[in-house]
Amino acid sequence: MKAPFSSYLSGIAPGLKGLISLLRQRYDYVSVLSIDTVGFQVAISQRAKSVTRNTLCTERGTVVRVYRGGLYAESAFTGFDPAEVEKTCSAICAELDKQLSLLRDCGTEPYETGVLPDEPLEIFAEMETGRMPEDEDISALVDRLTAISDRGMAQGKEQGLNLIDFNVRASSTHVSKLFLTEHRDLRQSYVYSESMAAALVAGEDRTDFAYTSGSERFGPELFDTMEDRIPEVLRIAKDLVSAERVVPGEYEIITSPEVTGLIAHEAFGHGVEMDMFVKGRALGAEYIDKRVGSDLVTMHEGALCAEDTSSYAFDDEGTPAGDVTEIDRGILRTGICDALSAIRLGVKPTGNGKRQSFSHKVYTRMTNTIFDSGDSTLEEMIASVKKGYLLEGMQSGMEDPKHWGIQCILDRGYEIIDGKLTGRVVSPLVMTGYVPDLLGSVSMLSGDRKTDGAGYCGKGHKEWVKTAQGGPYLKAKARLG
Amino acid sequence: MADRHLEQLLSILKSSGADAWEVTDTNELGWEFYFIRHRLDQHRTKAVDSFSVKVYKNLEEGKFLGSASAQIAPDASEEEMRRTVEGLCRDASYVRNPFYTLNKPAEAETAETARMDMEAVCGDFLRTMRSLPETETEDLNSYEIFVSEIRRRFLNSEGIDVTDVYPSSMVEAVINARKDGHEIELYRLFHSGTCGRETLTRELAEALAYGRDRLAASPTPALEKADVVFSTDPAKELYLYFIDRLHTSMVYRGMSDWKTGDTVAPDNLTVRAVKTLPNSSGNTAWDAEGAPIRDLTLIDCGKAVSFWGGRQFSQYLGLESSFEANNFAVSGGTESAEDLRAGDFLEVVEFSDFQADPITGDIAGEIRLAYLHQGGSVTPVSGGSVSGNIRELLDGFRFSKETRQYDSLLIPAVTRLQGVTVTGAGNE
């Protein structure tokens, strides 16, 4: 079925077009983005249960962007009333004028920027989904997740694990976005779903959290197979309680698809967000058409290059979604760009202008960031390692686009000696290094690949948006601590 | 939300069949300014109402209490509100949690409710950022200023109807330093109530000086085990570990095994939840469930003495008058910051992202700038990482009597941990 576009947004669209007409009498460019996002989250454990019709992205609100005299400004608000367009217009202008007055008093000069183009464009995209979150039978879902939690506990005990709890979480979000200018009318509606299964397990002297996650740009049908996760969660729990500390040093590594995705995201995801080029904050600007990785490294980024939680038809500035080849056989080709940065840099926007919510500013942000596959098998890759680790499970990562340092905090490392897994596990792991060294050391890639979009990505330490990342198994060298 | 809409919602809730309910009406008025160098990238305003409702259903004759929550848009029609509440009543009947009761009306000294002068506060921020001690070689790359006034009204079916009005501000600043064609950057995210001009200037001036030193930094050598000193923002993570592990949800859900009376921290460490801290963005009279916020000792000389947290999990642990605290103060240090900086040690002042896991106690972070004190000399170093586990490091956990405030946290100015793993940058 197609995810139906919000009737609320359809209802206010004529009023918003009236608002644009009024504001255009005063400003050289006006755009409006209205969002109506609904969803649910069900979380079940042995000790607590919750159901909410909120996810981190559910919201309803509007943001107006205006341009005059080389300067952009925005006004975000809730509760748009189509019958009060003139009043809304006056309130927006009055508040922005107050800000300008203060800025003049403080001697502020604008960062002069050209006006955004506004060629005619219409998009109406209702994307495919199996079921809608609004129609989901919450009672049945609570029962299903409760049964999974119960079975996880029972099977954990059978395996000799000291499980404290078995947590299961399912959330599904239906996004509707309306983007309007004088000449553009873009409407999209899509559904994405996320799941998590995790065991809280007590070892001899510590407690660990063993988790797996899943995501798809589809509906709550994702949860129909959640029970299949139980064995993997219990395997991870068993590995964590027996884990030792790694001896710090440089090792051969094989990264699982989720760790490969984390590297893609932190290494040349943030590093080629081109709003950072405008500010002179990214070393990547100086490396276009230069080597940044081995010949095996090709990386794509864009809402069109995978179907996951950040796969949309147009971004939050009304730019159609794209698919950019950032790294082509080791050579950095281009970055990703929001619309304002594109004007400032004299390039085309790539469909990567995203907001945390309607009330937040647009930045250049990632969507799906993915390494291309190779032609090796995981078995061949393991057999090629003299001394190293197979790395699984991501906890967090941090970018450093100015210096190309990388920090990835990982869950588990499985020791490989002379081409064989020894059964020894180390945890947790801090993987650090210099990005070109890390990517330059990539020597094998597996033929398959996966994406994961269950997490959120920040810019610095704020502005959390949905992103997905992934790739194949990847063999390289890195420092572990 | 307009009072008319609120009255409509309350009326719907009262006739919905819900056994109890909670409503939070939040209104945020914000001004934002974005700069590249000192030129204005763009300016923004926001006026955002969010309106959340939670309904409760007694299940199996009061043995269980179900609940479900949702946001209701401020322009929702009466019919839309009714449909949402009916859906929540259904959802709540599927959620079988052990029974607990909602907060009841209580007395509290209310916070200042005078409206904030938005233009004056924003003017303070704008002028402060232009008056920092920048030089030709150390300056601001870009910065963002966020100023909000938040009005939060909470009502429940027990008769609570309380309102907090408070300021909340944030500055993100990126600092550059350059020499001989080489440029580095440092990052700061600074939270406060309104503009604390002196504190903001001090913090950013310190970062400008660190930028200069990072330019001269050598690769961090592999020290294996070393004494590590924390004296900047990442030190918060060490103390949040103790605070988080005493949260009632962490304890009830088995993520923390701490019990009152346990020795959980160094024997002179005391942690208190405090109602207010100067210019904190968390100075409210009431928590999100209408409980009055007060001062409460959580750890007294290393021993856990009280848990803290929201109504549900607190009541499961037998606490009738707990609350969600916003501000915390850590004290008890007996050594001076100077004494803690004696001998050989690595003082890390900039991490990529330093984290302490409240479940495992694991700490980890990549070093962006540290000062290696060895044999009387001091060398700025960069790269490599710090890792360890707080539980295993407690014996060598020392902290200063001097304190430093980071918005809603007042913590020792200097903390020294013995025996931390330090991985080198790899170029030594």
Interface residues (C-beta under 8 A of the other chain):
Chain A: S45 R47 A48 K49 S50 V51 T52 R53 N54 T58 E59 R60 G61 L71 Y72 A73 E74 S75 A76 F77 T78 G79 F80 D81 I92 E95 L96 K98 Q99 L100 L102 L103 D105 C106 G107 T108 E109 P110 Y111 I138 S139 V142 D143 I164 D165 L200 D205 R206 T207 D208 F209 R245 P248 G249 E250 V278 K279 G280 R281 L340 S359 K361 Q395 S396 M398 D400 K402 H403 G405 I406 Q407 I409 P428 V430 T432 G433 G460 H461 K462 R479 L480 G481
Chain B: G30 W31 E32 F33 Y34 F35 I36 H38 R39 L40 D41 Q42 H43 R44 T45 K46 A47 V48 D49 S50 S52 S67 A68 S69 A70 Q71 A73 P74 D75 T84 G87 L88 R90 D91 A92 Y94 V95 R96 N97 E119 C122 G123 L126 R127 R130 N141 S142 M170 E172 V174 N176 E183 I184 E185 Y187 L189 A222 E224 S249 Y252 R253 G254 M255 D257 Q312 F313 S352 D353 Q355 D357 I359 T360 G361 D362 A364 G365 E366 R368 G383 G384 S385 S387 N389 R391 T421 T423 G424 G426
